[in-house]
Amino acid sequence: MSNTSEMQIKDAFDPRAFLGLVGAGKTIERYAKNQKIYAQGDIADTILFIQKGKVKITVLSEHGKEAVVGIFAEGQFFGEACLEGEALRTATSQAMEDCLITSITKSAMLATLGKQPKFSAFFIAHLLSRNSRIEDDLIDQLFNSSERRLARLLLLLANFGGEHGVQPITLSQETLAEMIGTTRSRVSFFMNKFRKQGFIDYNGKIEVHASLLDAVLRDKPQIQQDE
C-alpha cells in the first residue's frame, strides 16, 4: 500500500465509529441496570467505552466499607489503568442504568493508539479531561465546604455544559454523601435548602436548575463557602 493510501485511511478514521463496531480484540456488550461489569480484584486486561448509559465505580475497603469514587457516562472510557501496568482491578464497576459498552483488549488498544493518530488524539483528550476533573475534585475537597462540593457535584452529574443537555440525577443521598465526603444527614439538609431556594426539584429524581449554576459561579451567599 502506498504512503498516500495509508494517509487517506488514517484521515478517514472515525474513533466513535471504530468503537461502535465489533472487531479483533473488541466486543460490545449490553448490561442491565445494577449489573456488575467487573469486580475489584478481577484481572485488568481491557479498556471499556460507554456507548450508552451510566456506570458507577466503587471501592471496598479492608474493613468492608464501600464508597462511590466515580460516575461515568456516554462517551467516556473507564478501566484504562491496565495500560499503565495495573494487573488487577482496584475498583468495581456497575451499570447504573441499561448500558451498551465496548470492551477493548489492552493489546488491541495499544495497537490502535499506535496506528491511528485520530484515535490517539481522541483518547488523549479523554485523559486530559479526566486529569482536569481529578485536580478540580482535589481542590474542591481541600478548600470548599461540603455545601459547595454538593452543589458542584450536582451540576456535574446533571451534565451542565455537556453536549447532551441537562440530565436528571437518580443517585441516592447516601451515594452523594459518599462522593463529597460528608454524612447523609448533611446532604439531606443541603438538598432541602437547595429546594427551598429553587435551585433543584427533588421527587425521586433530582432536577437541577440553572439558578444553582449561577449561584456557584457568582459565589452567592446562598451557597456557603466555609463550614
N, C-alpha and C positions, 0 to 999 in steps of 0.2 A: 504493500500500500504506500502511495506517495505521501510526502510530508503535507502536501496541500489537502489530500483526502483526510488525513488524520486530524488536521486542524479544523476542517469542516465538521467532522464528527464531534469533536470537543466543543465547538461553538454551538452545535445543535443540542448538546446535552442539557436536559432539564432535571434538576435534582428532585423536585417534587414528583415528577412523572416516574423517575427511577425508583423512588421509594414506594410508589404506588403499585409496582409490578413485582410478581414473584420471579425469582431468578436464582442463579448459582449463589449459594450461601445466604439466600434471602427468602424469608417466608412472611406471610401475612395471616394473622390470627384474630379471631373475634373473642372478646372476653365479656362475660356478663357482669352486671353491677355486683360489686363486692367480691368478684373472683380474684384470686391471687395470681399475679403474673410471674413473680419469682420471690423466693423467701431469703431472709437473712441467713447466710451460710451456704447458699447454693453456689455451684460453680459459676464464675463470671466469665462467660465466653461470647456474649452477644451484646450488641447495642440496639436499643429499641427506639422507635419513632412513632409518635401518636398521629395516626391519620384522622381519628375521630374519638372524642370522649375526653375524660379527665382521669388522671392517675394520682394517687397519693403515695408518698414514700414515708415509711415509718421505721423507727429504730427501737429495738428492745434491749434494755439494759441488763446487766448481770443480775439485778435484783427483780427483774420481771416487769419493770415499768416501761410502757410503750409511749412513744412521743412521735407526733407528725413533724417531719423535718422538711417536707416539700410537697408541693402540688404542681403537677404539670398538665398542660392542656394541648389541644390540637396544634400540630406544627412544631412540637418540641421533642428533643431527644432526651433519653434518660438511660442510666446504666452504662454510660460511656467510660467509667473509671477503669474498665478492663483494658482499655487502650494504653493506660499508663502502668500496667502491671498488677492491677487488683486481681487476685486469683479467686477469691470468694466474695459473694455479695455481702456488703456491710449493712444493708438495709433490706426491707421488704417492700415490694410494690404491689398495689391493689387497685383494681378498677373502681372508680367512684360512680361510674355510670357505664352503660354499654359502650365498649371501646373496640376500635379497629386499629391494630398495632402491627407495624412492620418490625421484624426481627432480623438483624444482620450479623453474621458471624464476624468475629474480630478480624480474621484473615481477609474476608471479603470487603470489610470496611476499609482496612488499610490499603488494599489493592485499588479500590475505587478512589480513595483520597489521593493516591499516588498518580493515578491515570487521568483524573478528571478535575481540572482546575476550578470549574464552576461548583462542583460538589465540595471541594476543599473550602472555597470561599463561603459556601452555604453553611458548612459545619463550623468554620471558624467564627462566623457571625453569631452562631448559637452559643459557642463557648464564651465569647466576649460579653454577650448579653447575660449569660449565667454568672460570669465573674462580677459584672457590674451589680447584679442583683444581690450577690453574696456580700459585696462591700457595703451596699446600702443597708442590708439587713444588720450587719455588724454595727454600723453607725447608729442605726435605729435602736439596737439593744443597749448600746453604751450611753447614748445621750438623750433619748426621748422617753417620755413617760409611757406607761402601759396604755393609757388612753390614746395617745398619738400613734403608738405602734398598732393598736387595733384599727384605728381609722385608716392608716396606710395599708394595712393588710386587707381590709375590706375593699379598698379601691383597687388593689392589685388583683384580688380574687374576682372582682366584678368586671375585670378587663377594661377599665377606663383607659382610653387612648389606644386600645387594641383594634386590629383590623376587622374583628368580628362583632364589634359593638358591645354594649354593656350587657353582662350576663347576670342572672340571679345566682345567689350563693346558697348551697344546700348543706353546708357544714354545720355541725352542732356547736354549741357554745363551749363545750368541753374541748373540742378539737381546736377551736380558735384560741382558747386559753393556752393550750399546749404550744401553739405556734408562736405566741408572743411572750411566753414565759411568765404567765400570771395565773391567778386562780379563776375558776368558773364563776364564782360569785362576783368578782371584779368585772369580768366580761359581761355578765348579766346586768350589772349596774350601768356600765357604759352603754350597752345596747339600748336599755330603756331611756337613757339620757339622749342618745342619738335620735331615737324615735320621737321623743317629745320635741326635739329641736327641728324635726322634719328632714333629718339627714338620711334616714332609712325608713323602710316599711318592713315589718317582720311578722310574717304569718306562714310558718312552715318554711318558706324560702325567704332569704334576705334580699330585698330590693334596695340597691344603693343609689342615692340621688346625687346629682351634680353639685348640690349645695355642700356636701361633705368634702368634695374635692376643693371647692372654693375656700372652705374653712381651713383646710390643711395648708393649701398654697399661700393663703394670706395670713396664716398664723393667727387666726381669730381667737379671742379668749374663750369661746365655747369649747375649744379643744385645748385642754390643759397641757402646758409644756413640761411642767415639773410635777412630781408626785406630792 
